[in-house]
């Protein structure tokens, strides 16, 4: 049976990198740092690649996120992989084989939401193998 951890997180750094303009699309890079509280407490570093359409609005992004901290009392790290298409769907999964320490063997999925005030919350559904 799986477990679930929930809580909130804050973006502590958002550092845009270079942008490449192409016909019909703009490619961007950004580095992000986060701090988590709740069932997952710790920090993460994110490397994101994105593309914006001609209107300037987001079209899609992919990212990898290295999370280090404590998950329901177990210390270690793991990597999340993000894939998003416009605003219709985001998939975030734990990359199998990336768990370290007491989080070795972790698998699962991660969901996030941002409310009207800008507060970020998460739910991590996971299993430890």
RADABEL-V851080 format. One line per field, one symbol per residue. burial: + if it has 24 or more other ideal C-beta (glycine too) atoms within 12 Angstrom, else -. A space follows every 50 residues. Layout:
burial = ???
This chain:
burial = ----+++++-+--------------+++-+++++++--++++++++++++ +-------++++++++++++++-+-+++++++-------+-++++--++- --+--+++++++-------+++++-+-+-
